[in-house]
Amino acid sequence: MILGKFITAIRAQINKLANLFWSADTIAIMRLEYDRALMEIQEGRKGLELYRGLVERVTRQVGEGRAAVARHEAKVKAFLKAGDREAAGREALELQRAQDQLGQNEEQLQMHEQAYQNHLKKIQHASKQLGDLRRRIDKHEADLKMSEAEAEIARVAETLDIKVGENLTTTFGQLEAVVTEKIDKNRGRARVAADMSSRGVEQIQAEERLEATMAEDALRKFEIDLGLVTPETTPVAETKKTLGAAQDNINTEEA
């Protein structure tokens, strides 16, 4: 009794292991069965080829028998026509034997030919089924891979949804605040730099105006010295006024 239980337990574990391997890669098992069936069909085809050789040999024997019957019939007729009944009798006996042999060969040929056609039809049908099986295996494999990809995409999408939902108001919000703070600091630096860049511009502009006025005075003096213009026609007051304004701007900037 204990031994029986032990054997039953072992069989149960073996069956469990077999089921595990059976379900681990069903496509591989399908292809294994396909390859096995293909080998059987190939062996059957070789046997059919040998059987067809037997049929061809019987067919050749039937053809030779018919030729022998025709030859003996011609000799019987020729001996009878020549009046040689003894020779005609011998040929008639040979004719009878040839006809008997021909009948047996024709019967065998019919039987073997029918058997060959039956075997051929079975192999053709099996080959067709095997082709359908191959297409079904390919389809199952493609569908299985597609379903596995869809399941993986669904799992990843679900995980992403959960992570985004949990972190949308926490981690992402904190990171967004840090980025916003950096943007504000950068803009502040840029504004300070812009404000600082305007310092000294007015002083430079006043110096440029002073230099232009001095250049104009020098040019007017040169024109007077050459007699090109007279002092009366020179706008001295406007020049001094412009020069005084420029000087005031300089003094203001220095203060």
Long-range contacts (C-beta under 8 A, 24 or more apart in sequence): 27-137, 27-140, 27-141, 27-144, 30-137, 30-140, 31-137, 34-130, 34-133, 34-134, 34-137, 37-126, 37-130, 37-133, 38-130, 41-123, 41-126, 41-127, 41-130, 44-119, 44-122, 44-123, 44-126, 45-123, 47-119, 48-116, 48-119, 48-120, 48-123, 51-112, 51-115, 51-116, 51-119, 52-116, 54-112, 55-109, 55-112, 55-113, 55-116, 58-105, 58-108, 58-109, 58-112, 59-109, 61-105, 61-109, 62-102, 62-105, 62-106, 62-109, 65-98, 65-101, 65-102, 65-105, 65-106, 66-102, 68-98, 68-101, 68-102, 69-95, 69-98, 69-99, 69-102, 72-98, 202-249, 202-253, 203-249, 203-250, 203-253, 206-246, 206-249, 206-250, 206-253, 207-250, 209-242, 209-245, 209-246, 209-249, 210-243, 210-246, 210-247, 210-250, 213-239, 213-242, 213-243, 213-246, 214-243, 217-243
